[in-house]
Amino acid sequence: MQKNLYLIIISFCLVSCYTYQVKKQSNTTTDNEQESKKSVNLTDNTPTQAKSKTAESKSLNPQQAPVNIQEKLAPNKNVRIDVDGKTYKIIVDKWENDSLVAHPVHNPKKILKFHKNQINGEKIAEKRFSQPIADIITVAAYAGIGVLIYSLIK
């Protein structure tokens, strides 16, 4: 019984409610094009007007802009980045021109510098609180307490 209790306590110590999550980019250009095509089909049935309206909507909606790494990596953010195929969990300190100055999460004395062209902008993951994981841990803790009380009473 004690071995199981120790195993449960250790497993709860190793679980964290915080996870690194990549923000999903919404593709607004394709959504706007689809909506404009639907509205064109509903309002006008002439092919020349429909072609001109879809051409206008494409010119108004430019292609998706490249990811701005400096905005995503603001100072004091806890992030996981991919640099030249290697993953780092860092806390951003500051930007010096085109170079990111940061330190690893558990080692504030070590300083890392990365050029913004080395960083993969699509794989920048921020550390966020995960509600589903917190709910699972809470339910498991209540179940463990219930089993402990039941075993003490029996």
DRENNU-755105 format. One record per atom (N, C-alpha, C, O, CB): x, z, y. Coordinates in pm, whole numbers, plus 50000, padded with zeros to 5 digits. Glycine has a CB too. Layout:
BEGIN
X:Z:Y .
...
This chain:
BEGIN
50083:50000:49880 .
50000:50000:50000 .
50087:50000:50126 .
50057:49930:50223 .
49906:50121:50000 .
50195:50079:50123 .
50280:50086:50241 .
50352:49954:50265 .
50372:49915:50380 .
50381:50198:50226 .
50391:49884:50158 .
50458:49756:50174 .
50366:49654:50241 .
50408:49576:50327 .
50506:49703:50038 .
50239:49658:50200 .
50143:49566:50262 .
50121:49599:50409 .
50109:49510:50492 .
50009:49570:50187 .
50115:49727:50440 .
50096:49770:50578 .
50215:49727:50664 .
50197:49677:50775 .
50077:49923:50585 .
50337:49746:50613 .
50455:49705:50687 .
50457:49553:50707 .
50495:49504:50813 .
50581:49750:50615 .
50417:49480:50604 .
50413:49335:50613 .
50314:49289:50720 .
50342:49196:50796 .
50377:49274:50478 .
50199:49353:50726 .
50098:49319:50827 .
50148:49351:50968 .
50130:49271:51060 .
49966:49396:50800 .
50212:49466:50984 .
50263:49506:51116 .
50373:49409:51162 .
50375:49370:51278 .
50318:49651:51112 .
50461:49371:51072 .
50568:49277:51108 .
50511:49141:51143 .
50557:49076:51237 .
50669:49264:50993 .
50411:49096:51067 .
50353:48965:51096 .
50283:48963:51232 .
50286:48861:51301 .
50254:48925:50987 .
50220:49074:51272 .
50159:49080:51404 .
50263:49081:51515 .
50238:49031:51624 .
50070:49202:51416 .
50379:49137:51488 .
50485:49139:51588 .
50543:49000:51611 .
50591:48970:51720 .
50596:49235:51546 .
50539:48916:51510 .
50598:48783:51520 .
50503:48679:51579 .
50546:48569:51615 .
50642:48737:51385 .
50376:48711:51591 .
50277:48617:51642 .
50263:48635:51793 .
50260:48747:51843 .
50140:48636:51571 .
50254:48522:51864 .
50238:48528:52008 .
50113:48450:52049 .
50078:48350:51986 .
50362:48472:52078 .
50049:48496:52154 .
49930:48428:52206 .
49969:48315:52302 .
49883:48239:52347 .
49838:48527:52277 .
50097:48305:52332 .
50142:48202:52424 .
50201:48085:52345 .
50282:48105:52254 .
50245:48258:52524 .
50161:47965:52382 .
50212:47844:52318 .
50256:47746:52424 .
50213:47753:52540 .
50105:47781:52224 .
50342:47654:52385 .
50384:47547:52475 .
50292:47429:52455 .
50280:47377:52344 .
50533:47507:52451 .
50225:47386:52563 .
50127:47278:52554 .
50160:47170:52656 .
50188:47198:52772 .
49985:47332:52576 .
50155:47045:52610 .
50178:46930:52697 .
50046:46898:52766 .
49942:46887:52702 .
50233:46806:52618 .
50052:46882:52898 .
49931:46842:52971 .
49899:46698:52936 .
49986:46612:52937 .
49951:46858:53125 .
49773:46673:52906 .
49731:46537:52872 .
49700:46462:52999 .
49627:46509:53086 .
49608:46538:52778 .
49759:46342:53010 .
49734:46256:53125 .
49603:46183:53102 .
49586:46117:52999 .
49852:46155:53149 .
49512:46192:53197 .
49387:46118:53184 .
49411:45977:53232 .
49468:45955:53339 .
49271:46186:53263 .
49368:45881:53154 .
49389:45742:53188 .
49270:45694:53270 .
49173:45639:53216 .
49408:45654:53061 .
49278:45716:53400 .
49165:45686:53488 .
49148:45537:53511 .
49037:45493:53541 .
49182:45756:53620 .
49252:45460:53498 .
49239:45317:53527 .
49150:45248:53426 .
49068:45165:53463 .
49375:45250:53530 .
49165:45279:53298 .
49081:45213:53198 .
48938:45263:53207 .
48844:45187:53184 .
49137:45237:53057 .
48920:45390:53238 .
48784:45443:53253 .
48713:45375:53370 .
48596:45338:53358 .
48788:45595:53275 .
48782:45359:53482 .
48722:45296:53599 .
48690:45150:53572 .
48588:45099:53619 .
48814:45308:53720 .
48777:45081:53498 .
48750:44941:53467 .
48627:44927:53378 .
48546:44838:53399 .
48872:44877:53398 .
48614:45016:53280 .
48498:45010:53191 .
48370:45040:53267 .
48268:44975:53245 .
48515:45108:53074 .
48374:45138:53357 .
48255:45171:53436 .
48219:45057:53529 .
48101:45027:53547 .
48278:45300:53516 .
48319:44993:53589 .
48289:44883:53681 .
48232:44764:53605 .
48145:44694:53657 .
48414:44841:53759 .
48281:44739:53483 .
48227:44629:53403 .
48082:44657:53365 .
47999:44566:53366 .
48312:44607:53277 .
48052:44783:53332 .
47913:44818:53298 .
47822:44799:53419 .
47711:44747:53406 .
47905:44963:53247 .
47870:44843:53536 .
47785:44831:53655 .
47769:44685:53694 .
47663:44645:53742 .
47845:44912:53773 .
47871:44604:53675 .
47862:44462:53706 .
47762:44396:53613 .
47681:44315:53656 .
48001:44393:53694 .
47767:44429:53486 .
47674:44370:53390 .
47531:44412:53417 .
47438:44336:53391 .
47713:44410:53248 .
47512:44531:53469 .
47376:44577:53497 .
47320:44515:53625 .
47201:44487:53632 .
47374:44728:53508 .
47405:44494:53725 .
47354:44447:53854 .
47353:44296:53867 .
47255:44239:53916 .
47436:44505:53964 .
47459:44230:53824 .
47470:44086:53842 .
47485:44017:53707 .
47553:44066:53617 .
47588:44051:53934 .
47421:43901:53697 .
47435:43824:53574 .
47512:43694:53596 .
47533:43619:53501 .
47298:43793:53518 .
47555:43667:53719 .
47628:43544:53745 .
47774:43565:53711 .
47832:43666:53750 .
47611:43499:53893 .
47837:43471:53639 .
47975:43491:53594 .
48077:43490:53707 .
48179:43558:53696 .
48011:43386:53495 .
48055:43416:53813 .
48154:43409:53921 .
48161:43542:53996 .
48269:43588:54031 .
48122:43294:54018 .
48045:43604:54021 .
48044:43732:54089 .
48103:43841:54000 .
48173:43930:54049 .
47902:43770:54131 .
48077:43834:53872 .
48131:43935:53781 .
48283:43926:53775 .
48350:44029:53772 .
48071:43918:53640 .
48337:43805:53772 .
48482:43788:53768 .
48547:43840:53895 .
48652:43904:53889 .
48518:43641:53748 .
48485:43813:54011 .
48544:43858:54136 .
48539:44010:54148 .
48633:44072:54200 .
48472:43794:54256 .
48430:44072:54099 .
48421:44218:54107 .
48520:44285:54014 .
48578:44387:54051 .
48281:44264:54075 .
48541:44232:53893 .
48639:44293:53804 .
48780:44272:53858 .
48865:44359:53839 .
48627:44234:53663 .
48807:44160:53924 .
48938:44138:53985 .
48961:44237:54099 .
49072:44288:54115 .
48950:43994:54037 .
48856:44264:54178 .
48867:44362:54286 .
48893:44501:54230 .
48975:44576:54284 .
48741:44361:54372 .
48822:44538:54122 .
48839:44672:54067 .
48979:44689:54010 .
49036:44798:54017 .
48735:44700:53960 .
49036:44582:53952 .
49172:44591:53900 .
49272:44603:54013 .
49373:44673:53999 .
49205:44470:53814 .
49248:44537:54126 .
49342:44547:54237 .
49331:44683:54305 .
49430:44732:54361 .
49317:44434:54337 .
49215:44744:54303 .
49198:44876:54364 .
49257:44987:54278 .
49301:45089:54330 .
49052:44904:54390 .
49259:44968:54147 .
49312:45069:54056 .
49450:45027:54009 .
49462:44952:53913 .
49217:45090:53936 .
49557:45075:54076 .
49691:45037:54034 .
49724:45098:53898 .
49657:45190:53851 .
49794:45081:54139 .
49827:45046:53837 .
49869:45098:53708 .
49905:45245:53723 .
49935:45292:53833 .
49990:45018:53651 .
49902:45317:53611 .
49929:45460:53614 .
50071:45485:53665 .
50166:45425:53615 .
49908:45524:53474 .
50083:45572:53763 .
50213:45598:53824 .
50303:45670:53723 .
50255:45743:53637 .
50196:45683:53952 .
50434:45649:53735 .
50524:45720:53644 .
50516:45870:53668 .
50481:45916:53777 .
50670:45671:53662 .
50549:45945:53566 .
50539:46090:53572 .
50641:46143:53672 .
50759:46109:53664 .
50560:46153:53431 .
50596:46226:53765 .
50686:46287:53861 .
50739:46416:53802 .
50668:46517:53798 .
50615:46312:53997 .
50862:46412:53757 .
50921:46526:53686 .
50942:46644:53780 .
50925:46759:53739 .
51054:46486:53622 .
50977:46617:53905 .
51003:46728:53998 .
50877:46808:54028 .
50886:46928:54053 .
51062:46675:54127 .
50761:46745:54027 .
50636:46818:54049 .
50600:46901:53926 .
50551:47014:53939 .
50521:46721:54083 .
50624:46846:53806 .
50592:46919:53684 .
50683:47039:53664 .
50640:47142:53612 .
50601:46827:53563 .
50809:47026:53705 .
50907:47132:53684 .
50932:47209:53813 .
51039:47197:53874 .
51039:47074:53630 .
50835:47286:53854 .
50846:47367:53974 .
50928:47493:53942 .
50934:47534:53827 .
50705:47404:54030 .
50990:47555:54043 .
51068:47676:54019 .
50985:47788:53956 .
50866:47802:53983 .
51129:47726:54150 .
51051:47866:53872 .
50996:47982:53800 .
50894:47945:53694 .
50818:48032:53649 .
50933:48076:53898 .
50888:47819:53651 .
50799:47780:53542 .
50873:47792:53411 .
50991:47760:53400 .
50747:47636:53562 .
50801:47839:53311 .
50854:47851:53176 .
50808:47727:53099 .
50688:47712:53073 .
50806:47985:53105 .
50901:47638:53063 .
50866:47511:53002 .
50957:47481:52883 .
51064:47539:52867 .
50873:47398:53105 .
50909:47387:52802 .
50992:47330:52694 .
51011:47183:52728 .
50914:47109:52745 .
50924:47349:52551 .
51136:47141:52739 .
51166:47003:52775 .
51247:46936:52665 .
51311:47003:52583 .
51242:46997:52909 .
51242:46804:52664 .
51319:46724:52569 .
51423:46646:52649 .
51389:46561:52731 .
51226:46628:52487 .
51551:46676:52623 .
51660:46611:52693 .
51749:46541:52591 .
51814:46605:52508 .
51741:46713:52778 .
51750:46410:52598 .
51833:46329:52508 .
51810:46365:52361 .
51906:46373:52284 .
51980:46345:52542 .
51686:46388:52323 .
51652:46417:52184 .
51666:46563:52145 .
51635:46597:52031 .
51737:46335:52096 .
51712:46649:52233 .
51726:46791:52203 .
51624:46870:52284 .
51602:46841:52402 .
51871:46840:52233 .
51562:46969:52222 .
51457:47047:52287 .
51515:47177:52343 .
51593:47246:52277 .
51343:47078:52188 .
51477:47209:52467 .
51520:47332:52533 .
51398:47408:52582 .
51305:47349:52637 .
51617:47301:52650 .
51398:47540:52563 .
51298:47628:52625 .
51368:47694:52742 .
51459:47774:52725 .
51239:47735:52522 .
51322:47659:52863 .
51392:47702:52983 .
51297:47761:53086 .
51176:47745:53078 .
51468:47585:53045 .
51357:47830:53182 .
51286:47873:53302 .
51354:47801:53418 .
51475:47813:53438 .
51290:48032:53320 .
51276:47726:53493 .
51330:47643:53602 .
51372:47733:53718 .
51297:47818:53763 .
51225:47539:53649 .
51495:47710:53765 .
51545:47785:53880 .
51524:47706:54010 .
51460:47755:54103 .
51694:47818:53862 .
51579:47585:54016 .
51564:47505:54138 .
51606:47362:54109 .
51660:47331:54003 .
51649:47565:54255 .
51581:47276:54207 .
51625:47137:54203 .
51736:47120:54305 .
51722:47161:54420 .
51507:47037:54231 .
51846:47060:54263 .
51954:47023:54355 .
51963:46871:54354 .
52019:46813:54261 .
52093:47090:54314 .
51910:46808:54455 .
51898:46661:54463 .
51824:46609:54340 .
51704:46634:54327 .
52040:46595:54474 .
51890:46537:54250 .
51825:46483:54131 .
51856:46564:54006 .
51827:46519:53895 .
51866:46340:54111 .
51915:46681:54021 .
51953:46763:53907 .
51867:46889:53898 .
51840:46955:53999 .
52101:46801:53916 .
51825:46920:53777 .
51748:47041:53752 .
51843:47152:53712 .
51925:47136:53622 .
51641:47018:53641 .
51833:47265:53780 .
51913:47383:53747 .
51817:47484:53685 .
51717:47522:53745 .
51987:47444:53875 .
51849:47527:53561 .
51761:47617:53488 .
51845:47707:53399 .
51966:47691:53388 .
51658:47539:53403 .
51778:47803:53336 .
51843:47888:53237 .
51753:47903:53116 .
51631:47895:53127 .
51878:48027:53297 .
51814:47924:52998 .
51733:47944:52877 .
51643:48067:52891 .
51672:48158:52969 .
51823:47959:52754 .
51535:48069:52815 .
51434:48174:52828 .
51492:48313:52805 .
51464:48404:52883 .
51320:48150:52731 .
51571:48331:52702 .
51621:48465:52670 .
51766:48486:52710 .
51829:48581:52664 .
51607:48491:52522 .
51821:48400:52796 .
51959:48413:52839 .
51973:48375:52986 .
52013:48263:53017 .
52052:48326:52751 .
51940:48466:53078 .
51941:48431:53221 .
52081:48408:53277 .
52094:48351:53385 .
51873:48539:53300 .
52185:48452:53207 .
52320:48433:53259 .
52372:48290:53239 .
52457:48244:53314 .
52415:48531:53193 .
52321:48221:53138 .
52366:48086:53109 .
52292:47988:53200 .
52169:47993:53210 .
52343:48051:52959 .
52364:47899:53264 .
52304:47802:53356 .
52312:47663:53293 .
52417:47620:53246 .
52375:47804:53495 .
52198:47594:53294 .
52190:47458:53241 .
52158:47364:53356 .
52078:47396:53444 .
52083:47447:53129 .
52221:47246:53354 .
52193:47144:53455 .
52160:47015:53383 .
52231:46971:53293 .
52314:47125:53552 .
52049:46953:53426 .
52005:46827:53369 .
51974:46730:53482 .
51916:46769:53583 .
51881:46847:53277 .
52011:46604:53465 .
51971:46501:53560 .
51828:46460:53527 .
51789:46461:53411 .
52069:46377:53556 .
51750:46424:53628 .
51609:46396:53603 .
51589:46273:53514 .
51483:46260:53452 .
51536:46375:53735 .
51687:46182:53506 .
51675:46067:53417 .
51696:46104:53271 .
51655:46029:53182 .
51775:45960:53457 .
51759:46218:53244 .
51780:46263:53107 .
51654:46326:53048 .
51637:46326:52926 .
51895:46363:53102 .
51567:46378:53131 .
51450:46454:53086 .
51338:46359:53051 .
51305:46269:53128 .
51403:46554:53195 .
51280:46378:52933 .
51165:46298:52890 .
51040:46356:52956 .
50996:46465:52920 .
51151:46296:52731 .
50983:46286:53053 .
50870:46336:53130 .
50741:46349:53052 .
50652:46425:53091 .
50846:46246:53246 .
50728:46276:52940 .
50606:46282:52860 .
50603:46402:52767 .
50497:46437:52716 .
50590:46156:52780 .
50718:46465:52745 .
50724:46578:52651 .
50750:46710:52721 .
50803:46803:52659 .
50832:46553:52548 .
50714:46721:52847 .
50728:46848:52918 .
50608:46935:52883 .
50494:46900:52914 .
50739:46826:53073 .
50634:47049:52819 .
50527:47138:52775 .
50538:47271:52848 .
50644:47335:52848 .
50533:47159:52621 .
50427:47313:52910 .
50424:47441:52981 .
50382:47552:52887 .
50306:47529:52792 .
50328:47434:53102 .
50431:47672:52912 .
50391:47787:52833 .
50259:47838:52888 .
50248:47874:53005 .
50501:47898:52834 .
50158:47841:52801 .
50023:47882:52842 .
49964:47980:52743 .
50005:47986:52627 .
49932:47760:52857 .
49867:48056:52790 .
49795:48149:52704 .
49697:48070:52618 .
49622:47987:52669 .
49722:48257:52788 .
49697:48097:52488 .
49609:48027:52396 .
49497:48120:52352 .
49520:48213:52274 .
49689:47974:52274 .
49378:48096:52400 .
49264:48181:52368 .
49227:48179:52220 .
49197:48285:52165 .
49144:48138:52450 .
49228:48064:52152 .
49193:48066:52009 .
49290:48151:51925 .
49246:48221:51834 .
49192:47924:51955 .
49418:48145:51956 .
49513:48227:51882 .
49490:48375:51910 .
49499:48457:51819 .
49658:48188:51918 .
49459:48408:52034 .
49430:48548:52069 .
49306:48597:51995 .
49302:48711:51949 .
49411:48563:52220 .
49205:48512:51983 .
49084:48549:51911 .
49113:48572:51762 .
49061:48666:51702 .
48977:48442:51928 .
49195:48487:51704 .
49229:48503:51562 .
49305:48632:51539 .
49279:48703:51442 .
49313:48383:51513 .
49399:48664:51627 .
49476:48788:51614 .
49384:48909:51629 .
49398:49007:51556 .
49589:48794:51720 .
49290:48903:51722 .
49197:49014:51743 .
49109:49036:51621 .
49092:49150:51577 .
49110:48988:51866 .
49054:48929:51566 .
48969:48942:51446 .
49050:48995:51329 .
49002:49080:51254 .
48905:48806:51410 .
49173:48946:51313 .
49258:48994:51203 .
49293:49141:51221 .
49298:49216:51123 .
49386:48910:51194 .
49317:49184:51345 .
49347:49325:51369 .
49226:49413:51338 .
49241:49519:51277 .
49391:49345:51515 .
49106:49371:51380 .
48986:49448:51349 .
48961:49453:51199 .
48921:49557:51146 .
48866:49388:51419 .
48985:49343:51130 .
48967:49342:50985 .
49068:49435:50919 .
49033:49507:50825 .
48981:49199:50929 .
49192:49434:50966 .
49294:49524:50912 .
49259:49670:50935 .
49279:49753:50847 .
49430:49493:50973 .
49208:49701:51053 .
49166:49839:51082 .
49050:49878:50993 .
49045:49991:50943 .
49127:49854:51231 .
48957:49786:50972 .
48844:49814:50884 .
48888:49840:50741 .
48838:49932:50677 .
48746:49698:50886 .
48982:49760:50690 .
49032:49779:50555 .
49107:49911:50545 .
49096:49981:50445 .
49124:49663:50513 .
49183:49946:50649 .
49256:50073:50650 .
49160:50191:50648 .
49181:50286:50572 .
49347:50082:50773 .
49056:50187:50728 .
48957:50295:50730 .
48886:50304:50596 .
48864:50414:50545 .
48854:50275:50843 .
48850:50190:50540 .
48783:50189:50409 .
48873:50248:50302 .
48826:50325:50217 .
48743:50045:50370 .
49003:50214:50304 .
49093:50266:50201 .
49118:50415:50221 .
49139:50485:50122 .
49227:50190:50204 .
49115:50465:50344 .
49131:50608:50368 .
49008:50688:50324 .
49021:50800:50274 .
49159:50633:50516 .
48890:50633:50342 .
48767:50700:50303 .
48752:50701:50152 .
48708:50801:50094 .
48646:50634:50369 .
48786:50593:50089 .
48771:50583:49944 .
48874:50664:49875 .
48878:50668:49752 .
48778:50440:49897 .
